[in-house]
Amino acid sequence: MSDSNDDSLSRRLSSLESDLGGVSLPGPAAARRRAAQRTRNQVTGGVLAGVAAVALGVFAVSPPDFVASPDPAGPPTDSSSPTTVPTTASPPPTTPPPTTPTSDPTNGESPDDGGGQNGGSGSLVVPPGALIDLEYLIRGQESPSDWVEVPAGDSWLPCMPAASADAAAVAFQVEDYYRVEHIVEPAGPDAEARLAELRDGITSCAEGGDHSLLQEWQVTGVGDETYLLAWQGPPDTEDTTTYVEATLTRAGGFVEIVVRGGAGQDYNGIPATDDAVEAASRLCAVADTECPSEPQREQLYPEPVGDLPGWLAVDDLVEAGLTTLTKGGEVAESAEIVDYGFVGLMRDPVADGAESLEQRDYSDPEDIGGSQLTQFRATFPDAAAARAHYDALAAEAEQPTQDGDVVENTGTVSGDGYDGTSWRLTNTEFGTSWLYGAAVSGNVVTVAIYGLIGDELTPDQMRQLIDLAAQRIGG
């Protein structure tokens, strides 16, 4: 990106008060550091780029005018010269003065629309004060970004629908590559169908061509119906692509959308509920009614994997005390595994004759980059080979792997056909602490590793988790 973009990105990251500090460590220490960054709940560079990229965006509502790519004018198309925002955009739709009483957004009816039976919004209009403003965008920032209000519509962000004639809209921008837009549309009795139409249009666009739908969440506790979406698409350059977050909310007879988007190198976050709560709260406040604002998210896409045979189940983690780790990821095969041995279990199972090595991570879907449990499964040709590897692994685990390591054996487990051991490792130099263990059952050896953030997991609970893992692999 250009120097101008770099300066703006720097200011944006500063305003987010993110910590990019880190030390490059060699060998197993490097892998251990990567895991430590996750378990300390740090925001990684990828997260920051995603947050910056999603700093702002635009959205509008109306009969589907979805586009798979933006108009030629837009953000930078190469790494040296930023593209300016179109100056010929139509002026933003103005909110018509309410010549008739505004309906209560919790019932979808207008006093003049016959109880919502006329198939349209009737005399329903967007009340003044329903749109977000600059104060909301800079709220809580010690070093506010250089936000300015710009004409709504004609966005260069991908997959944006256009605003209807009776919608109220406002847009803001930071220079020429971060943007936010809030649209409120009076849809009357058609609000539910209108929200579905908008959602389907965005997801269809984001799943085609050069675009990619990243996430979709359903939110309860905000308005009557709310969805969060994240996607990527053009404009892009050699260095970056465009990332967008959107909230779609229905409150009675109104549909409103807030979209944030812009250039970024990677997306590694989840769409926040703040915009949905703020937008619904403003609408309900000026319409003199109450709206719920206690959001609860449920991920729709990618669809959660769920429990898998031979692996720890989510209920196992809950039983052991890791109640927030409700998402088990896809299983990675040997060729994809780069971090095995990043704590105290340095012995390579493949070198000891394992036919396969698999990895699965468990995390909090609403806290990307936060707490994480990692489980490995090494499958050997027979039980004797698995037992030999486990015995060697356990013996070597008692030895520190780098300066500052203090290793404590925290106990053993055993059952019908299985044995296991757990440890705690603390590094006095880096201030990190890990609980981990290994177990053998039949021809499978499993390992589970958890990096402590505080005191959320005890050695006894980790030992219990190893016992459960041993039972899952066939004990």
N, C-alpha and C positions, 0 to 999 in steps of 0.2 A: 504494500500500500504506500501511498505518498507520505511525505513528511507531515503534511496537514492531517492526514488520517491518523498517522502514528501519534501526533500530539493530542488529537481529540480522544483517541483510544486510551492514551495514558491518563488523561484527565478523567475519563469515564471510570477506568479501573480504580483510580485514586478515590473517586467519590463513593465507590462501592466498598472501600476499606478492606480490600482483599489482601491476603497474605500469599505472596509468591515465593517466600523464602524457602531455601532448601540447600542441602549439601550433596554433592555428587560423591558417592562412595563406590569403591571397587568391589568386584566379586560378589559373594553372598550378601555383603553389606548393602550393595546397591539394590538388590531385590528386597532386602529387609526394609530399606528406606522407602521403596515404593509402597509396600504394604503399610508402613507406619504413616505415610501421608493419608492413606484411606482411613485408618483407624483413629487418627487424630481429628477426623472430620474437617480437614483442611479443604479449601476450595482450590482445586488444581488449576493449572493454566488453561486446560480445556474447558473447565467450568467457567472460568472468567471470560474466555472468548465467547462461550455460549451466552453468558449473561450479557456481555457487551453487545453481542450480535442481536440479542433479543431485547436490547434496551428500549426500542420503540418500533412502531409499525403502524399500518393503517388498515382500516376495514370499513366497509359500507354495506348497506343492505338494500335489496330491492329484487324485482323479478330477475332470475339468474342471469347475470352478465359476467360469468366467471371466465377468466382467461388463464391459459396455461403458461403464459410468460408475459412480462410487463411490456409497456411501450418502450420504444428505443431510448427515450430520455430517462435517466435514472442515476444510480450511484456509479462509482468508478467501474470502468470496463477493462482497465489494465492497472498494473501495480504502480504507475507513476503519475497518472493524471486523473483526479477525481472528476466525476461528471456531476454537473449541477442539477438541482431539482427543477423540473419544468416550471417556467414562469408563466405559461399560457393556460394553466389549469383554470377551470371554471371556478367562480367564487363559491364558497361553501354554502350549502342550503341554509336558508335562514329559518328560524323557528317561527311559524305563524302565530300571531297573538291569539290566545284561546278566546274565540268569540262565543263559545258555549262552554258549560262546565266540563272540566276534565274528569274523565272517569276514574274510578278507583282501580289501580293496576292489579289488584288481587282478584278481581272478578271478571275481567275481560269484557265488561259491558259499558257502553256509553249511554248517557241518559236519553240520547236521541236515536239510538240504533235499534230500537225495538227489542231490547234484551239480547242483542247480539245475534239476531236472526237474519240480518240483511246480507251476510256473506262478506262484509268488509269492515273497515275500521269506523265507518260512520263519521261522527263528529269528534272522535277521539283524536286528541292532539298531544304532542310532547310538551309537557309543562316547562316553563323557564326554570333554569337551575338544575336540570337533570344531567347536564354534561360535565365531565371532569374538567379540571383547569390546571394552570401552571403550578398553583400551590400544591396540588396533590402530587404532581410529578417530582417536585423538589423536596417534598416533606421528608424530614429525617436525614437529609444529606448534609454533612458538614461542609462539603465543597460542591455545591449544586452544579450540575452540567449546564451548558449554554443552551437551554431550551428556548425556542421561539414558536409562536403560533404561526401556522402556515395554512393555505387553503386546503380544505378537505377534498378528497377524491383524486382521481388521476394518479393513483399510487404506482410506484415502480416495484412494489413488493409483489411476490408471486401469489397467484390464486386468490386475488381479492375480488369479491363481488362489489357491485356498484350500489350507491345509495338511492333509495326511492325518493320521489318528489316530496313526499310528506314527512320524510325523516329529518331529524336534527343531527348535525354532525360537527365535529371539531377535530382538528389535527395539530400536532406539535412535532417539532423536529430538532435534532442536534446536528448542526451543519447539514451535510447532504447525504448522510448514510445511516442515521438512526431516526426512526419515526414511530409515532403513536397516533392512533385515531380512535375516537369513540363515536359510535352511531347509535341512535335510539329511533326505532321505527314503531309507529302505532299500527298494530295489525289486528286489533279487535278480536273477534271470535276465531280468526284464522291464525292466531299467534303460534299455537302448537305446530300446525302444519308449516308455517313460515320458518320456524326455527329448524324443523327437520329438513326443509328444503335447503336452507343455508348450510347446515352441517353436511348434508350429502354433497352439495356442490363443492365445498372446500375439500373434503376428503377425497372426492373423485379426482379433482385437479391435482391434489398433493400426492396421489398415488400413480400419476402418469408422467410419461416423458422424462425430462431431466429433474423432476421433482421427487421428493421422498417424504412420506408421512412418518414422523418420528414417534409421536405419542398421541394418545387420546385418552382422556379421563372423564368420568361422569362425577359430578359434584352434587351432593345433597346438602341442604341447609342454606342455600343461596337462591332466592327467588323461587319460582315454581319448577324450574328445570335449568340446569347449567352444564356446560361441557367445556373442557380445556383441550386445546389442540396445539401441537408443535410440528412444524414441517420445514423443509429446506428446498431451495430451488434457485434458478437464476434471478437476478443478474449474478454472475460470478466471474472470477479471474483465476489466474494460476495459483494465487495465494489463498483465496477465500471464496465462500459461497454466501448466500443470503439465508438467514434463519428467521423464522417467524413464530410467535406465540399468539394465540387468540383465546378469548373467553366469549362464549355465546350463552346468553341468559334470557330466559323468558320470565317475565313478571306480569301475570294477568294478561292484559291486552297488548303489552309492549314486548318487543324483542330488541335487545341491545347487544352490541359487540364492542369489545376493546381489543385492538391488535397492536402488538409490538414487534418490530422487526428491523433487520439491518445486516450489514456485512459482519462476518465472524469466521474464525478458522475452524471451530468445532462446536458441537452442542452436546453438553453433558450435564444437563439439569432437568428439572421438571417444571411445567407451567405452574406459576403461582396462582393462588386464589385471590390475591389482593385486589386486582382490577375488577373481578366479578363482584366482590363484596362492596367495593367503593361505588361502582356503577349502580348496583341495585339499591344501595343505601341512599344515594342521591335521588334516584327516581322516586323511591318510596317516601322520602322526606318531603319533597315538593308536592307529592300527590296526597300528602297527609294520611299515610297508612303505614302499617308496620310490615317489615320484610325480615325473614330470618337471615342471620349472618353468622352461622356456625358451620363452616364448610367441612365436609367429610369427603375425601376423594376415593374413587375406585377406578383402577386402571382397566381400560377396555382394549387398548392396543399399545404395544404388543400384548397379546393375551398371556396372562400369567401361566407359567409352565406347570405349576402344581407339584405334588409329590411324585417321586419316581421310585420304582422298586430298587432295593439295594442301597438307597441313599437315606440320609437323615430326613425325616419328615418335619414339616413346620411345627407340628404338635410336639415333636421331640425337643425342638429349640425352646418352645414355650415352657415345657416341663422343666427344662434346665435353667430357665430364667431369662433367656434371650427373647423377650416377648415382642420386640420391635422388628425382628428379622423375619418378616412374613413372605419374602420373595425368594424362591429358589431359582437360580438361573439355568440356562442351557448347559448341558454337559460338554466340556471341552476334551478333545482327544489328545493323545500324546504329543503330536506335532504342534499343537497350539499352546502347550503348557511351558511357561518360561520361568515361573517363580518357585518351582518345587525345591525344597531345601532352604527357604529363605529365613527360617528360624533356626532351631537346633537340630532338625532332622535332615542331616546333610547327605545321607546315604541314598544313592540313586537306585530305585527299584528296577529300572530297565537294565542297568548295568549288572544287577543281581539276577537277571533272567526273567523279569516280568514280561508277559506277552502283551500287556497293554497297561497304560496309565491314564486315568481320567480325573478330571477336576470339576467341582461344582461349587459356586459361591452362593451364599445366602446373605441377603441384605434387607435394609429398610427401603421400600420403593419410594418413600417420600423424603429420603435423606441420601441422595446420591453423593458418594464420596465419604459417607459416614461409616458407622460400624459395619463390619463384615466378618462372617465366618467362612473359612475355606475348608472344603473336604476333598481328600484325594482317595482314589481306589486303585490299587495295583493288583492285577490278576496274574497269577503264576501258573505254570503248567500243572503243578500238583501241590498238595498241602505241605509236603516236606520242604519244597523250595520257598513257599510263603513263610513257613515257620523260621527257616534259616535267615531270611531277610529281616523278619521282625526282630529276632534275637540280636542280630548285628546292629540294626537300627536303634534298638533300645539301649544297647551298650554304648554306642557312640553318642547318644543323646545326653548322656551324663557329663560329657566333656564340653567346655566352652568353645565357641567357634571363632570369637574375636575378642579383642581387648575390651574389658568392662563387663563381660557377660558373667552373670551369677545364675547358675542353674540349680533348681530344687526339684527333686522327685516328689510329687505330691500324692502318690499312691497307685495302687493297681486294682484291676477289676478282673473277674473271671466268671465263666458260666459254662453252659453246656456246649463245649467245643470251641470256646474262644477265650482269649486272654488279652489284657490291655494295660497300658501304663500312661500316666499323665505327668506333665511337668509344668513348671513355671520358670520363665527366663526373664531376668531383669538386666538391662544394660545401664550401668551407672554413668557411662560417658554420654549417651544420647538420651537418657531418661525415658526409654521405652520399656514396656512390660508386655509379656505374652503368656497366654495359657494355651497348651497344646497337648496332644496325646496321640498314641497309635494303638491299634488292636489288630489281631489276626484271628481269622475264622475260616477254616477250610483252606482253599487256595487263594484267598483274598486278604490283603493287608490294607487297612484304611488309616488315614491320618486326618485329624481335625486341628485347625489353627485359628486362634482368635487373639487379636491385638487389643489390649485393654486401653480404654480411654479414661476410665475412672475405676470405680469398684463395682461395675455393673455385673461382673461375673466372678464367682469365687473358684478356687481350686477344686473344692468339692463338687461344684456344679459342672466344671469341665470334666471331671472324672465320671460324673453321671452321664454326660454327653457322649463320652467315649464308650461307655457301657451300652448306651442305646445304639450307637453307630455299629458296634460289634454285633449286636442282635440283628440289625437291619441287613448286614452282609451275609447272614446265614448261621448265626450262633444258636 
